[in-house]
Amino acid sequence: MQAVDTADILFLVDNTTDSLSSNPRFVETEFAGHRRRGMPWLSGKCLCCAAHGLSCLITVRTGAARHALLFDTGPEEWVFERNVSRLGVDLGAVGAVVLSHGHWDHGGALPRALQMIAMGNGGKPVPTYLHPDMFALRASRSADGTFRPMEPVPSVDILSGNGAKAIVTRDEQALFGGSFHVSGEIPRVSGFERGLPGQYRQTATGAWEPDEVMPDERFVAVNVAGKGLVVFTACSHAGLINVLTHARARFPDIPLYGVFGGFHLSGSTEAIIPETVEALARFDLQLIVPGHCTGWRAVSALAAAHGEKVVPSAVGKRFVL
């Protein structure tokens, strides 16, 4: 895996907005970014919209070379387009898109994101990395046994019609000459991380079958020179500890530096917060960036255990490593 000189991570969509909390010097808040781009006064007309979902733009630089990857798009096009516009982002520089897994809050805006990228790049098809199991209709099961369906991820035909060059595979991928690693399926080894409890998927016959494991979830990683491996895990349905264990096993000679994303330690998975926080210590991470579906209880527990290494994400927040 090629080491990059710098990695610039900008959160386009996240569950929260927070420009008032203090941050390390390598982090820029949404407000600070607006001011840097010339906002004359603070106004609601400049602000981004927080929404239940996740999207981040990851840009790496090595010498004069620059590569940008869009990791997820959030739940719907209005939020994505508004935030991209207000953050002054040029999506024409995006060279690839990765959809982390088949949930609406990560892929709902993908068709519009592809249109915006294509408008900025002169109409060139956009390599879009997808897993074959992410397109089924999914649902949660309520206490009375009824199923509550989720909006499915847009199909390959829809994505292709909006500018995607779809790469549908279970295998890991190296992008931009090895500047980015997209994982394959993540082994489940921790023992206490069991996926998304209560989720089902619809079969071709219309029946519902258990779908807690979610093999379609994958992570993205970059190797930042002088720091180490930075892992992006959108929802951690595979389990945060399973994600980091696989990343370390895949690149044993590169120290783990940090992890960004939703750790899914809220709702039905709050019970494993203590085990997760304890297991996380063995990775000796220097930066832990919880967001999206992590939940306030888990963020509080992580901050209590890991102190200033924990820097929660928020919409419009930018990290430069």
Secondary structure, DSSP 8 states (H G I E B T S, - for coil): --EESEEEEEEEE-S---SSS---TTEE-HHHHHHHTT--S--GGG-----SS-EEEEEEEETTEEEEEEE--BS-HHHHHHHHHHTT--GGGEEEEE--SS-HHHHTTHHHHHHHHHHHTTS--EEEEE-GGGGS-EEEE-TTS-EEE------HHHHHHTTEEEEE-SS-EEEGGGTEEE-------SSS--SSTTEEEE-TTS-EEE--S-TT---EEEEETTTEEEEEESS-TT-HHHHHHHHHHHSTTS-EEEEEEE---SGGGGGGHHHHHHHHGGG--SEEEEETTS-HHHHHHHHHHHGGGB----TT-EEE-
